[in-house]
């Protein structure tokens, strides 16, 4: 393909990507904490939210030597 002199650069707004992953993880974890009970304990809610946030982050970030 011939180069026509127009250079296009795409940049990722990392903050927005991480913010969306965290928001989605918090929402999912919160809902999941109610899966088996109408009144989840504080510890259950925290655990479910932490797990969901980490899962969402692992979808958009590569930890360690992932190259």
C-alpha positions in Angstrom: 0.0 0.0 0.0 1.4 3.4 -0.9 2.0 5.9 1.9 0.0 9.1 1.3 1.7 11.3 3.7 -0.9 11.2 6.5 0.3 9.7 9.7 -2.3 8.5 12.1 -1.5 7.8 15.7 -3.8 6.2 18.2 -3.2 6.7 21.9 -5.0 4.9 24.7 -6.2 6.9 27.7 -5.0 4.5 30.3 -6.8 6.3 33.1 -10.1 5.9 31.4 -9.5 2.2 30.6 -8.6 1.5 34.3 -11.5 3.6 35.6 -14.0 1.7 33.5 -12.6 -1.6 34.6 -12.8 -0.6 38.2 -16.3 0.7 37.9 -17.5 -2.4 36.1 -15.7 -4.6 38.7 -17.3 -2.7 41.6 -20.8 -3.0 40.1 -20.4 -6.7 39.3 -18.9 -7.5 42.7 -21.6 -5.6 44.5 -24.3 -7.5 42.6 -22.5 -10.8 43.1 -22.3 -10.3 46.9 -26.1 -10.6 46.9 -26.1 -13.9 44.9 -26.9 -16.2 47.8 -28.3 -13.8 50.4 -30.4 -10.7 50.8 -28.1 -9.3 53.4 -24.5 -10.0 52.7 -21.9 -9.4 55.3 -19.4 -6.5 55.0 -16.6 -9.1 54.5 -18.5 -10.9 51.7 -19.2 -7.6 49.9 -15.5 -6.5 50.2 -14.3 -9.9 49.0 -16.6 -10.1 46.0 -15.9 -6.5 45.0 -12.1 -7.0 45.3 -12.3 -10.2 43.2 -14.4 -8.6 40.5 -12.2 -5.5 40.2 -9.1 -7.6 39.9 -10.7 -9.8 37.3 -11.7 -6.7 35.3 -8.2 -5.3 35.6 -6.7 -8.5 34.4 -8.8 -8.1 31.2 -7.1 -4.8 30.3 -3.7 -5.0 32.0 -0.8 -7.4 31.6 1.1 -8.1 34.8 4.7 -9.1 34.8 6.6 -10.2 31.6 3.6 -10.6 29.3 5.4 -9.4 26.2 
